[in-house]
Amino acid sequence: MRAAFIEALGPPENIRYGELPSPVPGPTDVLVDTLATTVNPVDTFVRSGLFPTPVPFPFVIGRDLVGTVAAAGPGAPGFAAGDRVWTNSLGHGGRQGAAAGRAVVPADRLYHLPAGVRAEDAVAVVHPAATAHLGLFAHGRLRAGETVLVAGAAGNVGAALVTLAVDAGARVVATAAARDLDHCRSLGAAVALDYRDPDLAGRLAAACPAGVDLHLDTSGANDLEAAVELLAPRGRIVLLAGARSRPVLPVGPLYMKDCSIAGFVISHATSTELAGAATTVNRLLADGRLRPRSVETLPLSAAAEVHGRMERGELHGRRMVLCPALDPPGT
Ligand SMILES: NC(=O)c1ccc[n+]([C@@H]2O[C@H](COP(=O)([O-])OP(=O)(O)OC[C@H]3O[C@@H](n4cnc5c(N)ncnc54)[C@H](OP(=O)(O)O)[C@@H]3O)[C@@H](O)[C@H]2O)c1
């Protein structure tokens, strides 16, 4: 099969596109023909070594795919040849990745795709949306009626945070670039503010008179002095971005309001947590509320180019979807 893979950790140029043997599924696995995969920031972290995880070489890159079941093992009940499915669990933790014509997926990390949803649209949103679910509910303990501040609300994870928080009955206050404020409102944010506004702190305080119950910043800026100041009593900050950020933490105001900070990466989520997120993701996919804003489809052989564009900050939220069917035969 054709695959995008690496033989050593390092820069995007390490990604090769070529022939690898087809993977062999175990009894509790499902063999999936890939229709579409994508590139997330975490894929660049795994490829470069920034996120440490077992990487058996040659290592197929990529975390998410939508595909069609080719064969299901005897210990993979519920899946049959021809089913359209998705996963967001490959390419880390010792599992080979999604950027290949075929992939082996453990049955407990594979979900059916709702009818009528395009593979390219689904693969673009499942990772950000599952991340949002874990951040809001598993780690953020969000309840209906609470106020959530989403910084970076127009990005992939940010838009999913707004969509899922609104769906859960929370009031969302969003920050984003001026050009993206209408988009945040269209997702259901009650208030959307320009993150470059010199009086952002004052406007946020005015928008959250009783304080912020849950604060998430997808930009990775992680201004904890401002975030703690805004927190309501028993407020929570969930850290999920900014791998290299080293912010100042105002300890006194944090503990004197009974507040807390949690960090997480989706890579450590259990298969049960991921399945819980997948249930919500599928419901919102099926009713059309979870959609990518902008998708560009490319052949699988463009994987190295896409990693480079992402690392150079050229994508601005645009999702790159890689489809093996777009690779010319014989390449
Ligand atoms: N912990 C996890 O499990 C997990 C999972 C998935 C992703 N992540 C992380 O989440 C982050 C976001 O990923 P993504 O795919 O959503 O990226 P993205 O689509 O680029 O979104 C980031 C957004 O933040 C905005 N932004 C930049 N500076 C800002 C500021 N000071 N205040 C408010 N907004 C600001 C950007 O706007 P502009 O276009 O104006 O720059 C952009 O819309 C990445 O660091 C990624 O590694 C973590």
The ligand as an SDF file (V2000), in Angstrom:
LIG
                    3D

 48 52  0  0  0  0  0  0  0  0999 V2000
   -4.4030   19.3280   24.4040 N   0  0  0  0  0  0  0  0  0  0  0  0
   -4.8840   18.6680   23.3700 C   0  0  0  0  0  0  0  0  0  0  0  0
   -5.2680   17.4980   23.4580 O   0  0  0  0  0  0  0  0  0  0  0  0
   -4.9740   19.3720   22.0370 C   0  0  0  0  0  0  0  0  0  0  0  0
   -5.7250   18.7800   20.9840 C   0  0  0  0  0  0  0  0  0  0  0  0
   -5.8380   19.4910   19.7790 C   0  0  0  0  0  0  0  0  0  0  0  0
   -5.1660   20.7120   19.6160 C   0  0  0  0  0  0  0  0  0  0  0  0
   -4.4290   21.1920   20.6510 N   0  0  0  0  0  0  0  0  0  0  0  0
   -3.7100   22.4740   20.5240 C   0  0  0  0  0  0  0  0  0  0  0  0
   -4.6760   23.5010   20.3830 O   0  0  0  0  0  0  0  0  0  0  0  0
   -4.0830   24.6020   19.7150 C   0  0  0  0  0  0  0  0  0  0  0  0
   -5.0570   25.1290   18.7050 C   0  0  0  0  0  0  0  0  0  0  0  0
   -5.1840   24.2250   17.6280 O   0  0  0  0  0  0  0  0  0  0  0  0
   -6.1090   24.6120   16.4050 P   0  0  0  0  0  0  0  0  0  0  0  0
   -6.0000   23.5140   15.4190 O   0  0  0  0  0  0  0  0  0  0  0  0
   -7.4420   25.0160   16.8900 O   0  0  0  0  0  0  0  0  0  0  0  0
   -5.3360   25.9220   15.8570 O   0  0  0  0  0  0  0  0  0  0  0  0
   -5.9220   27.1190   15.0250 P   0  0  0  0  0  0  0  0  0  0  0  0
   -7.0440   26.6300   14.1610 O   0  0  0  0  0  0  0  0  0  0  0  0
   -4.7510   27.8070   14.3940 O   0  0  0  0  0  0  0  0  0  0  0  0
   -6.5810   28.0890   16.1310 O   0  0  0  0  0  0  0  0  0  0  0  0
   -5.8660   28.9980   16.9250 C   0  0  0  0  0  0  0  0  0  0  0  0
   -6.6700   30.2870   16.9630 C   0  0  0  0  0  0  0  0  0  0  0  0
   -6.1360   31.1490   17.9740 O   0  0  0  0  0  0  0  0  0  0  0  0
   -6.2210   32.4740   17.4870 C   0  0  0  0  0  0  0  0  0  0  0  0
   -5.3320   33.3350   18.2720 N   0  0  0  0  0  0  0  0  0  0  0  0
   -4.0110   33.5810   18.0860 C   0  0  0  0  0  0  0  0  0  0  0  0
   -3.5530   34.3950   19.0670 N   0  0  0  0  0  0  0  0  0  0  0  0
   -4.6100   34.6540   19.8820 C   0  0  0  0  0  0  0  0  0  0  0  0
   -4.7820   35.4140   21.0650 C   0  0  0  0  0  0  0  0  0  0  0  0
   -3.7710   36.0890   21.6400 N   0  0  0  0  0  0  0  0  0  0  0  0
   -6.0080   35.4440   21.6450 N   0  0  0  0  0  0  0  0  0  0  0  0
   -7.0490   34.7750   21.1090 C   0  0  0  0  0  0  0  0  0  0  0  0
   -6.9480   34.0450   19.9740 N   0  0  0  0  0  0  0  0  0  0  0  0
   -5.7470   33.9800   19.3750 C   0  0  0  0  0  0  0  0  0  0  0  0
   -5.8490   32.3350   16.0280 C   0  0  0  0  0  0  0  0  0  0  0  0
   -6.2550   33.4680   15.3040 O   0  0  0  0  0  0  0  0  0  0  0  0
   -5.3400   34.1090   14.1390 P   0  0  0  0  0  0  0  0  0  0  0  0
   -5.7570   33.3950   12.8790 O   0  0  0  0  0  0  0  0  0  0  0  0
   -5.7030   35.5560   14.1580 O   0  0  0  0  0  0  0  0  0  0  0  0
   -3.8830   33.8870   14.4820 O   0  0  0  0  0  0  0  0  0  0  0  0
   -6.6250   31.0660   15.6470 C   0  0  0  0  0  0  0  0  0  0  0  0
   -7.9450   31.3560   15.2240 O   0  0  0  0  0  0  0  0  0  0  0  0
   -2.7480   24.0890   19.1530 C   0  0  0  0  0  0  0  0  0  0  0  0
   -1.7080   24.6060   19.9680 O   0  0  0  0  0  0  0  0  0  0  0  0
   -2.8440   22.5850   19.3020 C   0  0  0  0  0  0  0  0  0  0  0  0
   -1.5880   21.9920   19.4790 O   0  0  0  0  0  0  0  0  0  0  0  0
   -4.3250   20.5470   21.8450 C   0  0  0  0  0  0  0  0  0  0  0  0
  1  2  1  0
  2  3  2  0
  2  4  1  0
  4  5  1  0
  4 48  2  0
  5  6  2  0
  6  7  1  0
  7  8  2  0
  8  9  1  0
  8 48  1  0
  9 10  1  0
  9 46  1  0
 10 11  1  0
 11 12  1  0
 11 44  1  0
 12 13  1  0
 13 14  1  0
 14 15  2  0
 14 16  1  0
 14 17  1  0
 17 18  1  0
 18 19  2  0
 18 20  1  0
 18 21  1  0
 21 22  1  0
 22 23  1  0
 23 24  1  0
 23 42  1  0
 24 25  1  0
 25 26  1  0
 25 36  1  0
 26 27  1  0
 26 35  1  0
 27 28  2  0
 28 29  1  0
 29 30  1  0
 29 35  2  0
 30 31  1  0
 30 32  2  0
 32 33  1  0
 33 34  2  0
 34 35  1  0
 36 37  1  0
 36 42  1  0
 37 38  1  0
 38 39  2  0
 38 40  1  0
 38 41  1  0
 42 43  1  0
 44 45  1  0
 44 46  1  0
 46 47  1  0
M  CHG  2   8   1  16  -1
M  END
$$$$
